[in-house]
Amino acid sequence: MADVSVVLPSVLQPLAGGQSVLTASADGALTVAGLLDTVTGDYPALSRRLRDETGAVRRFVNIYVNGNEIRRLQGLSTEVLPGQEVLIIQSVAGG
């Protein structure tokens, strides 16, 4: 059994108890949606920041699986294999 790592940017770390990486155990492939459900289970504020009330990834949040943006793959149905890394980047607007 291998873990899947979810790397969080510093702006999201306070919503995850200060952690920069969240991990989930994976016996086989997970979807991005299933992975997010698992790693945000204890962090509802983080879950709300990443996805809207319909479960869709928020517009200003980009999620990468092994360097590929999930919107260019299968979105939340994108497969994540054990040992892969998922990177979450939140766009920050300036003014």
Jmol script that loads the backbone (N, CA, C; Angstrom):
load data "model"
ATOM      1  N   MET A   1       0.850  -1.181   0.000  1.00  0.00           N
ATOM      2  CA  MET A   1       0.000   0.000   0.000  1.00  0.00           C
ATOM      3  C   MET A   1       0.891   1.239   0.000  1.00  0.00           C
ATOM      4  N   ALA A   2       0.614   2.153  -0.927  1.00  0.00           N
ATOM      5  CA  ALA A   2       1.412   3.374  -1.038  1.00  0.00           C
ATOM      6  C   ALA A   2       0.529   4.574  -0.735  1.00  0.00           C
ATOM      7  N   ASP A   3       1.184   5.634  -0.342  1.00  0.00           N
ATOM      8  CA  ASP A   3       0.455   6.858  -0.053  1.00  0.00           C
ATOM      9  C   ASP A   3       0.416   7.761  -1.276  1.00  0.00           C
ATOM     10  N   VAL A   4      -0.592   8.610  -1.301  1.00  0.00           N
ATOM     11  CA  VAL A   4      -0.682   9.696  -2.271  1.00  0.00           C
ATOM     12  C   VAL A   4      -0.501  10.977  -1.468  1.00  0.00           C
ATOM     13  N   SER A   5       0.372  11.847  -1.935  1.00  0.00           N
ATOM     14  CA  SER A   5       0.645  13.107  -1.250  1.00  0.00           C
ATOM     15  C   SER A   5      -0.100  14.244  -1.926  1.00  0.00           C
ATOM     16  N   VAL A   6      -0.711  15.108  -1.102  1.00  0.00           N
ATOM     17  CA  VAL A   6      -1.367  16.308  -1.597  1.00  0.00           C
ATOM     18  C   VAL A   6      -0.588  17.486  -1.025  1.00  0.00           C
ATOM     19  N   VAL A   7       0.066  18.243  -1.908  1.00  0.00           N
ATOM     20  CA  VAL A   7       0.906  19.364  -1.492  1.00  0.00           C
ATOM     21  C   VAL A   7       0.071  20.637  -1.527  1.00  0.00           C
ATOM     22  N   LEU A   8       0.072  21.347  -0.393  1.00  0.00           N
ATOM     23  CA  LEU A   8      -0.738  22.564  -0.250  1.00  0.00           C
ATOM     24  C   LEU A   8       0.139  23.813  -0.290  1.00  0.00           C
ATOM     25  N   PRO A   9      -0.345  24.881  -0.920  1.00  0.00           N
ATOM     26  CA  PRO A   9       0.390  26.147  -0.876  1.00  0.00           C
ATOM     27  C   PRO A   9       0.265  26.767   0.520  1.00  0.00           C
ATOM     28  N   SER A  10       1.169  27.678   0.824  1.00  0.00           N
ATOM     29  CA  SER A  10       1.192  28.262   2.169  1.00  0.00           C
ATOM     30  C   SER A  10      -0.124  28.938   2.532  1.00  0.00           C
ATOM     31  N   VAL A  11      -0.841  29.501   1.559  1.00  0.00           N
ATOM     32  CA  VAL A  11      -2.097  30.194   1.851  1.00  0.00           C
ATOM     33  C   VAL A  11      -3.182  29.231   2.353  1.00  0.00           C
ATOM     34  N   LEU A  12      -3.090  27.957   1.990  1.00  0.00           N
ATOM     35  CA  LEU A  12      -4.087  26.967   2.418  1.00  0.00           C
ATOM     36  C   LEU A  12      -3.666  26.177   3.657  1.00  0.00           C
ATOM     37  N   GLN A  13      -2.407  26.230   4.020  1.00  0.00           N
ATOM     38  CA  GLN A  13      -1.918  25.427   5.144  1.00  0.00           C
ATOM     39  C   GLN A  13      -2.621  25.703   6.471  1.00  0.00           C
ATOM     40  N   PRO A  14      -2.969  26.958   6.792  1.00  0.00           N
ATOM     41  CA  PRO A  14      -3.696  27.182   8.056  1.00  0.00           C
ATOM     42  C   PRO A  14      -5.030  26.434   8.119  1.00  0.00           C
ATOM     43  N   LEU A  15      -5.639  26.154   6.960  1.00  0.00           N
ATOM     44  CA  LEU A  15      -6.918  25.442   6.923  1.00  0.00           C
ATOM     45  C   LEU A  15      -6.739  23.934   7.095  1.00  0.00           C
ATOM     46  N   ALA A  16      -5.476  23.485   7.074  1.00  0.00           N
ATOM     47  CA  ALA A  16      -5.163  22.063   7.220  1.00  0.00           C
ATOM     48  C   ALA A  16      -4.304  21.834   8.451  1.00  0.00           C
ATOM     49  N   GLY A  17      -4.566  22.589   9.496  1.00  0.00           N
ATOM     50  CA  GLY A  17      -3.814  22.421  10.736  1.00  0.00           C
ATOM     51  C   GLY A  17      -2.352  22.780  10.608  1.00  0.00           C
ATOM     52  N   GLY A  18      -2.025  23.635   9.637  1.00  0.00           N
ATOM     53  CA  GLY A  18      -0.640  24.059   9.457  1.00  0.00           C
ATOM     54  C   GLY A  18       0.202  23.108   8.631  1.00  0.00           C
ATOM     55  N   GLN A  19      -0.386  22.035   8.128  1.00  0.00           N
ATOM     56  CA  GLN A  19       0.378  21.047   7.366  1.00  0.00           C
ATOM     57  C   GLN A  19       0.587  21.509   5.924  1.00  0.00           C
ATOM     58  N   SER A  20       1.771  21.203   5.384  1.00  0.00           N
ATOM     59  CA  SER A  20       2.050  21.540   3.989  1.00  0.00           C
ATOM     60  C   SER A  20       1.749  20.369   3.057  1.00  0.00           C
ATOM     61  N   VAL A  21       1.689  19.156   3.618  1.00  0.00           N
ATOM     62  CA  VAL A  21       1.399  17.962   2.823  1.00  0.00           C
ATOM     63  C   VAL A  21       0.390  17.107   3.583  1.00  0.00           C
ATOM     64  N   LEU A  22      -0.668  16.704   2.881  1.00  0.00           N
ATOM     65  CA  LEU A  22      -1.637  15.764   3.430  1.00  0.00           C
ATOM     66  C   LEU A  22      -1.469  14.457   2.669  1.00  0.00           C
ATOM     67  N   THR A  23      -1.613  13.333   3.354  1.00  0.00           N
ATOM     68  CA  THR A  23      -1.444  12.053   2.673  1.00  0.00           C
ATOM     69  C   THR A  23      -2.679  11.185   2.842  1.00  0.00           C
ATOM     70  N   ALA A  24      -2.880  10.344   1.844  1.00  0.00           N
ATOM     71  CA  ALA A  24      -3.966   9.368   1.878  1.00  0.00           C
ATOM     72  C   ALA A  24      -3.390   8.031   1.474  1.00  0.00           C
ATOM     73  N   SER A  25      -3.805   6.979   2.153  1.00  0.00           N
ATOM     74  CA  SER A  25      -3.378   5.637   1.775  1.00  0.00           C
ATOM     75  C   SER A  25      -4.201   5.183   0.588  1.00  0.00           C
ATOM     76  N   ALA A  26      -3.540   4.513  -0.330  1.00  0.00           N
ATOM     77  CA  ALA A  26      -4.233   4.048  -1.534  1.00  0.00           C
ATOM     78  C   ALA A  26      -3.842   2.612  -1.827  1.00  0.00           C
ATOM     79  N   ASP A  27      -4.836   1.723  -1.829  1.00  0.00           N
ATOM     80  CA  ASP A  27      -4.595   0.341  -2.233  1.00  0.00           C
ATOM     81  C   ASP A  27      -4.500   0.256  -3.752  1.00  0.00           C
ATOM     82  N   GLY A  28      -5.282   1.078  -4.408  1.00  0.00           N
ATOM     83  CA  GLY A  28      -5.303   1.127  -5.865  1.00  0.00           C
ATOM     84  C   GLY A  28      -5.526   2.560  -6.279  1.00  0.00           C
ATOM     85  N   ALA A  29      -6.010   2.738  -7.485  1.00  0.00           N
ATOM     86  CA  ALA A  29      -6.230   4.086  -7.997  1.00  0.00           C
ATOM     87  C   ALA A  29      -7.389   4.765  -7.273  1.00  0.00           C
ATOM     88  N   LEU A  30      -7.235   6.039  -7.061  1.00  0.00           N
ATOM     89  CA  LEU A  30      -8.289   6.903  -6.521  1.00  0.00           C
ATOM     90  C   LEU A  30      -8.635   7.918  -7.609  1.00  0.00           C
ATOM     91  N   THR A  31      -9.763   8.561  -7.474  1.00  0.00           N
ATOM     92  CA  THR A  31     -10.029   9.733  -8.308  1.00  0.00           C
ATOM     93  C   THR A  31      -9.617  10.959  -7.509  1.00  0.00           C
ATOM     94  N   VAL A  32      -9.444  12.070  -8.200  1.00  0.00           N
ATOM     95  CA  VAL A  32      -9.128  13.315  -7.506  1.00  0.00           C
ATOM     96  C   VAL A  32     -10.242  13.641  -6.516  1.00  0.00           C
ATOM     97  N   ALA A  33     -11.498  13.433  -6.918  1.00  0.00           N
ATOM     98  CA  ALA A  33     -12.627  13.715  -6.019  1.00  0.00           C
ATOM     99  C   ALA A  33     -12.535  12.868  -4.756  1.00  0.00           C
ATOM    100  N   GLY A  34     -12.276  11.579  -4.900  1.00  0.00           N
ATOM    101  CA  GLY A  34     -12.157  10.691  -3.747  1.00  0.00           C
ATOM    102  C   GLY A  34     -10.986  11.063  -2.857  1.00  0.00           C
ATOM    103  N   LEU A  35      -9.883  11.445  -3.480  1.00  0.00           N
ATOM    104  CA  LEU A  35      -8.709  11.868  -2.729  1.00  0.00           C
ATOM    105  C   LEU A  35      -9.010  13.126  -1.919  1.00  0.00           C
ATOM    106  N   LEU A  36      -9.664  14.106  -2.550  1.00  0.00           N
ATOM    107  CA  LEU A  36     -10.008  15.339  -1.826  1.00  0.00           C
ATOM    108  C   LEU A  36     -10.964  15.044  -0.678  1.00  0.00           C
ATOM    109  N   ASP A  37     -11.928  14.147  -0.902  1.00  0.00           N
ATOM    110  CA  ASP A  37     -12.847  13.764   0.172  1.00  0.00           C
ATOM    111  C   ASP A  37     -12.067  13.194   1.357  1.00  0.00           C
ATOM    112  N   THR A  38     -11.087  12.356   1.059  1.00  0.00           N
ATOM    113  CA  THR A  38     -10.302  11.698   2.108  1.00  0.00           C
ATOM    114  C   THR A  38      -9.443  12.687   2.885  1.00  0.00           C
ATOM    115  N   VAL A  39      -8.662  13.507   2.168  1.00  0.00           N
ATOM    116  CA  VAL A  39      -7.707  14.372   2.869  1.00  0.00           C
ATOM    117  C   VAL A  39      -8.343  15.594   3.504  1.00  0.00           C
ATOM    118  N   THR A  40      -9.537  15.989   3.051  1.00  0.00           N
ATOM    119  CA  THR A  40     -10.180  17.163   3.661  1.00  0.00           C
ATOM    120  C   THR A  40     -11.240  16.768   4.676  1.00  0.00           C
ATOM    121  N   GLY A  41     -11.396  15.486   4.941  1.00  0.00           N
ATOM    122  CA  GLY A  41     -12.420  15.018   5.869  1.00  0.00           C
ATOM    123  C   GLY A  41     -12.347  15.669   7.239  1.00  0.00           C
ATOM    124  N   ASP A  42     -11.138  15.896   7.726  1.00  0.00           N
ATOM    125  CA  ASP A  42     -10.955  16.523   9.034  1.00  0.00           C
ATOM    126  C   ASP A  42     -10.827  18.043   8.945  1.00  0.00           C
ATOM    127  N   TYR A  43     -10.884  18.572   7.728  1.00  0.00           N
ATOM    128  CA  TYR A  43     -10.665  20.008   7.518  1.00  0.00           C
ATOM    129  C   TYR A  43     -11.773  20.587   6.636  1.00  0.00           C
ATOM    130  N   PRO A  44     -12.987  20.761   7.191  1.00  0.00           N
ATOM    131  CA  PRO A  44     -14.107  21.247   6.376  1.00  0.00           C
ATOM    132  C   PRO A  44     -13.858  22.626   5.751  1.00  0.00           C
ATOM    133  N   ALA A  45     -13.118  23.492   6.420  1.00  0.00           N
ATOM    134  CA  ALA A  45     -12.843  24.815   5.845  1.00  0.00           C
ATOM    135  C   ALA A  45     -11.974  24.680   4.595  1.00  0.00           C
ATOM    136  N   LEU A  46     -11.037  23.755   4.613  1.00  0.00           N
ATOM    137  CA  LEU A  46     -10.201  23.495   3.438  1.00  0.00           C
ATOM    138  C   LEU A  46     -11.052  22.942   2.305  1.00  0.00           C
ATOM    139  N   SER A  47     -11.943  22.021   2.629  1.00  0.00           N
ATOM    140  CA  SER A  47     -12.826  21.443   1.618  1.00  0.00           C
ATOM    141  C   SER A  47     -13.658  22.530   0.940  1.00  0.00           C
ATOM    142  N   ARG A  48     -14.209  23.446   1.728  1.00  0.00           N
ATOM    143  CA  ARG A  48     -15.029  24.536   1.170  1.00  0.00           C
ATOM    144  C   ARG A  48     -14.201  25.498   0.326  1.00  0.00           C
ATOM    145  N   ARG A  49     -12.933  25.653   0.664  1.00  0.00           N
ATOM    146  CA  ARG A  49     -12.066  26.552  -0.103  1.00  0.00           C
ATOM    147  C   ARG A  49     -11.713  25.949  -1.467  1.00  0.00           C
ATOM    148  N   LEU A  50     -11.666  24.612  -1.534  1.00  0.00           N
ATOM    149  CA  LEU A  50     -11.276  23.943  -2.776  1.00  0.00           C
ATOM    150  C   LEU A  50     -12.440  23.694  -3.722  1.00  0.00           C
ATOM    151  N   ARG A  51     -13.611  23.373  -3.145  1.00  0.00           N
ATOM    152  CA  ARG A  51     -14.758  23.026  -3.986  1.00  0.00           C
ATOM    153  C   ARG A  51     -15.993  23.798  -3.550  1.00  0.00           C
ATOM    154  N   ASP A  52     -16.869  24.061  -4.519  1.00  0.00           N
ATOM    155  CA  ASP A  52     -18.098  24.781  -4.202  1.00  0.00           C
ATOM    156  C   ASP A  52     -19.166  23.818  -3.679  1.00  0.00           C
ATOM    157  N   GLU A  53     -20.361  24.352  -3.449  1.00  0.00           N
ATOM    158  CA  GLU A  53     -21.430  23.544  -2.851  1.00  0.00           C
ATOM    159  C   GLU A  53     -21.907  22.411  -3.760  1.00  0.00           C
ATOM    160  N   THR A  54     -21.585  22.489  -5.068  1.00  0.00           N
ATOM    161  CA  THR A  54     -21.959  21.401  -5.979  1.00  0.00           C
ATOM    162  C   THR A  54     -20.864  20.333  -6.061  1.00  0.00           C
ATOM    163  N   GLY A  55     -19.710  20.603  -5.416  1.00  0.00           N
ATOM    164  CA  GLY A  55     -18.599  19.662  -5.454  1.00  0.00           C
ATOM    165  C   GLY A  55     -17.581  19.959  -6.533  1.00  0.00           C
ATOM    166  N   ALA A  56     -17.853  20.969  -7.365  1.00  0.00           N
ATOM    167  CA  ALA A  56     -16.922  21.340  -8.435  1.00  0.00           C
ATOM    168  C   ALA A  56     -15.723  22.098  -7.860  1.00  0.00           C
ATOM    169  N   VAL A  57     -14.574  21.934  -8.512  1.00  0.00           N
ATOM    170  CA  VAL A  57     -13.379  22.669  -8.107  1.00  0.00           C
ATOM    171  C   VAL A  57     -13.630  24.152  -8.371  1.00  0.00           C
ATOM    172  N   ARG A  58     -13.314  24.965  -7.389  1.00  0.00           N
ATOM    173  CA  ARG A  58     -13.520  26.410  -7.538  1.00  0.00           C
ATOM    174  C   ARG A  58     -12.624  26.946  -8.666  1.00  0.00           C
ATOM    175  N   ARG A  59     -13.106  27.996  -9.304  1.00  0.00           N
ATOM    176  CA  ARG A  59     -12.440  28.554 -10.478  1.00  0.00           C
ATOM    177  C   ARG A  59     -10.988  28.967 -10.189  1.00  0.00           C
ATOM    178  N   PHE A  60     -10.725  29.487  -9.006  1.00  0.00           N
ATOM    179  CA  PHE A  60      -9.390  30.000  -8.683  1.00  0.00           C
ATOM    180  C   PHE A  60      -8.456  28.937  -8.093  1.00  0.00           C
ATOM    181  N   VAL A  61      -8.901  27.677  -8.101  1.00  0.00           N
ATOM    182  CA  VAL A  61      -8.084  26.586  -7.577  1.00  0.00           C
ATOM    183  C   VAL A  61      -7.645  25.707  -8.748  1.00  0.00           C
ATOM    184  N   ASN A  62      -6.347  25.469  -8.835  1.00  0.00           N
ATOM    185  CA  ASN A  62      -5.810  24.573  -9.855  1.00  0.00           C
ATOM    186  C   ASN A  62      -5.214  23.352  -9.163  1.00  0.00           C
ATOM    187  N   ILE A  63      -5.546  22.192  -9.683  1.00  0.00           N
ATOM    188  CA  ILE A  63      -5.069  20.933  -9.112  1.00  0.00           C
ATOM    189  C   ILE A  63      -4.298  20.179 -10.188  1.00  0.00           C
ATOM    190  N   TYR A  64      -3.098  19.749  -9.832  1.00  0.00           N
ATOM    191  CA  TYR A  64      -2.214  19.055 -10.759  1.00  0.00           C
ATOM    192  C   TYR A  64      -1.931  17.640 -10.262  1.00  0.00           C
ATOM    193  N   VAL A  65      -2.015  16.682 -11.156  1.00  0.00           N
ATOM    194  CA  VAL A  65      -1.632  15.300 -10.864  1.00  0.00           C
ATOM    195  C   VAL A  65      -0.386  15.023 -11.693  1.00  0.00           C
ATOM    196  N   ASN A  66       0.731  14.785 -10.997  1.00  0.00           N
ATOM    197  CA  ASN A  66       2.023  14.577 -11.670  1.00  0.00           C
ATOM    198  C   ASN A  66       2.304  15.642 -12.725  1.00  0.00           C
ATOM    199  N   GLY A  67       2.011  16.897 -12.378  1.00  0.00           N
ATOM    200  CA  GLY A  67       2.337  18.015 -13.249  1.00  0.00           C
ATOM    201  C   GLY A  67       1.288  18.357 -14.294  1.00  0.00           C
ATOM    202  N   ASN A  68       0.208  17.598 -14.380  1.00  0.00           N
ATOM    203  CA  ASN A  68      -0.832  17.860 -15.369  1.00  0.00           C
ATOM    204  C   ASN A  68      -2.075  18.426 -14.700  1.00  0.00           C
ATOM    205  N   GLU A  69      -2.551  19.555 -15.195  1.00  0.00           N
ATOM    206  CA  GLU A  69      -3.725  20.208 -14.620  1.00  0.00           C
ATOM    207  C   GLU A  69      -4.960  19.355 -14.897  1.00  0.00           C
ATOM    208  N   ILE A  70      -5.750  19.083 -13.849  1.00  0.00           N
ATOM    209  CA  ILE A  70      -6.861  18.130 -14.003  1.00  0.00           C
ATOM    210  C   ILE A  70      -7.934  18.620 -14.961  1.00  0.00           C
ATOM    211  N   ARG A  71      -8.061  19.931 -15.168  1.00  0.00           N
ATOM    212  CA  ARG A  71      -9.070  20.426 -16.118  1.00  0.00           C
ATOM    213  C   ARG A  71      -8.732  20.013 -17.540  1.00  0.00           C
ATOM    214  N   ARG A  72      -7.455  19.703 -17.785  1.00  0.00           N
ATOM    215  CA  ARG A  72      -7.029  19.241 -19.107  1.00  0.00           C
ATOM    216  C   ARG A  72      -7.051  17.721 -19.195  1.00  0.00           C
ATOM    217  N   LEU A  73      -7.352  17.087 -18.084  1.00  0.00           N
ATOM    218  CA  LEU A  73      -7.454  15.624 -18.037  1.00  0.00           C
ATOM    219  C   LEU A  73      -8.934  15.271 -17.906  1.00  0.00           C
ATOM    220  N   GLN A  74      -9.289  14.516 -16.869  1.00  0.00           N
ATOM    221  CA  GLN A  74     -10.695  14.147 -16.661  1.00  0.00           C
ATOM    222  C   GLN A  74     -11.324  14.874 -15.475  1.00  0.00           C
ATOM    223  N   GLY A  75     -10.784  16.035 -15.120  1.00  0.00           N
ATOM    224  CA  GLY A  75     -11.339  16.803 -14.012  1.00  0.00           C
ATOM    225  C   GLY A  75     -11.273  16.021 -12.714  1.00  0.00           C
ATOM    226  N   LEU A  76     -12.339  16.068 -11.918  1.00  0.00           N
ATOM    227  CA  LEU A  76     -12.360  15.369 -10.630  1.00  0.00           C
ATOM    228  C   LEU A  76     -12.346  13.857 -10.792  1.00  0.00           C
ATOM    229  N   SER A  77     -12.613  13.363 -12.005  1.00  0.00           N
ATOM    230  CA  SER A  77     -12.564  11.921 -12.265  1.00  0.00           C
ATOM    231  C   SER A  77     -11.165  11.444 -12.646  1.00  0.00           C
ATOM    232  N   THR A  78     -10.209  12.367 -12.710  1.00  0.00           N
ATOM    233  CA  THR A  78      -8.828  12.003 -13.036  1.00  0.00           C
ATOM    234  C   THR A  78      -8.312  10.987 -12.027  1.00  0.00           C
ATOM    235  N   GLU A  79      -7.679   9.951 -12.538  1.00  0.00           N
ATOM    236  CA  GLU A  79      -7.161   8.880 -11.689  1.00  0.00           C
ATOM    237  C   GLU A  79      -5.846   9.296 -11.033  1.00  0.00           C
ATOM    238  N   VAL A  80      -5.709   8.956  -9.762  1.00  0.00           N
ATOM    239  CA  VAL A  80      -4.475   9.197  -9.014  1.00  0.00           C
ATOM    240  C   VAL A  80      -3.987   7.833  -8.538  1.00  0.00           C
ATOM    241  N   LEU A  81      -2.782   7.485  -8.920  1.00  0.00           N
ATOM    242  CA  LEU A  81      -2.231   6.182  -8.565  1.00  0.00           C
ATOM    243  C   LEU A  81      -1.396   6.276  -7.294  1.00  0.00           C
ATOM    244  N   PRO A  82      -1.276   5.174  -6.563  1.00  0.00           N
ATOM    245  CA  PRO A  82      -0.425   5.177  -5.366  1.00  0.00           C
ATOM    246  C   PRO A  82       0.977   5.672  -5.715  1.00  0.00           C
ATOM    247  N   GLY A  83       1.506   6.521  -4.854  1.00  0.00           N
ATOM    248  CA  GLY A  83       2.841   7.059  -5.058  1.00  0.00           C
ATOM    249  C   GLY A  83       2.876   8.361  -5.836  1.00  0.00           C
ATOM    250  N   GLN A  84       1.760   8.751  -6.444  1.00  0.00           N
ATOM    251  CA  GLN A  84       1.742  10.003  -7.191  1.00  0.00           C
ATOM    252  C   GLN A  84       1.567  11.191  -6.256  1.00  0.00           C
ATOM    253  N   GLU A  85       1.919  12.354  -6.774  1.00  0.00           N
ATOM    254  CA  GLU A  85       1.799  13.591  -6.012  1.00  0.00           C
ATOM    255  C   GLU A  85       0.751  14.487  -6.655  1.00  0.00           C
ATOM    256  N   VAL A  86      -0.085  15.082  -5.811  1.00  0.00           N
ATOM    257  CA  VAL A  86      -1.100  16.026  -6.264  1.00  0.00           C
ATOM    258  C   VAL A  86      -0.735  17.386  -5.687  1.00  0.00           C
ATOM    259  N   LEU A  87      -0.680  18.378  -6.553  1.00  0.00           N
ATOM    260  CA  LEU A  87      -0.310  19.722  -6.142  1.00  0.00           C
ATOM    261  C   LEU A  87      -1.523  20.632  -6.301  1.00  0.00           C
ATOM    262  N   ILE A  88      -1.830  21.375  -5.259  1.00  0.00           N
ATOM    263  CA  ILE A  88      -2.932  22.325  -5.305  1.00  0.00           C
ATOM    264  C   ILE A  88      -2.352  23.730  -5.291  1.00  0.00           C
ATOM    265  N   ILE A  89      -2.795  24.532  -6.249  1.00  0.00           N
ATOM    266  CA  ILE A  89      -2.354  25.921  -6.314  1.00  0.00           C
ATOM    267  C   ILE A  89      -3.585  26.804  -6.332  1.00  0.00           C
ATOM    268  N   GLN A  90      -3.601  27.796  -5.451  1.00  0.00           N
ATOM    269  CA  GLN A  90      -4.708  28.735  -5.413  1.00  0.00           C
ATOM    270  C   GLN A  90      -4.234  30.042  -6.027  1.00  0.00           C
ATOM    271  N   SER A  91      -4.970  30.510  -7.036  1.00  0.00           N
ATOM    272  CA  SER A  91      -4.636  31.789  -7.655  1.00  0.00           C
ATOM    273  C   SER A  91      -4.852  32.905  -6.640  1.00  0.00           C
ATOM    274  N   VAL A  92      -3.939  33.861  -6.630  1.00  0.00           N
ATOM    275  CA  VAL A  92      -4.061  34.985  -5.728  1.00  0.00           C
ATOM    276  C   VAL A  92      -4.129  36.248  -6.582  1.00  0.00           C
ATOM    277  N   ALA A  93      -5.216  36.979  -6.443  1.00  0.00           N
ATOM    278  CA  ALA A  93      -5.388  38.211  -7.204  1.00  0.00           C
ATOM    279  C   ALA A  93      -4.786  39.379  -6.442  1.00  0.00           C
ATOM    280  N   GLY A  94      -4.165  40.247  -7.165  1.00  0.00           N
ATOM    281  CA  GLY A  94      -3.582  41.429  -6.549  1.00  0.00           C
ATOM    282  C   GLY A  94      -4.239  42.679  -7.088  1.00  0.00           C
ATOM    283  N   GLY A  95      -3.964  43.787  -6.442  1.00  0.00           N
ATOM    284  CA  GLY A  95      -4.611  44.997  -6.950  1.00  0.00           C
ATOM    285  C   GLY A  95      -3.825  46.219  -6.715  1.00  0.00           C
TER     286      GLY A  95
END
end "model"
wireframe off; spacefill off
backbone 0.3
color backbone group
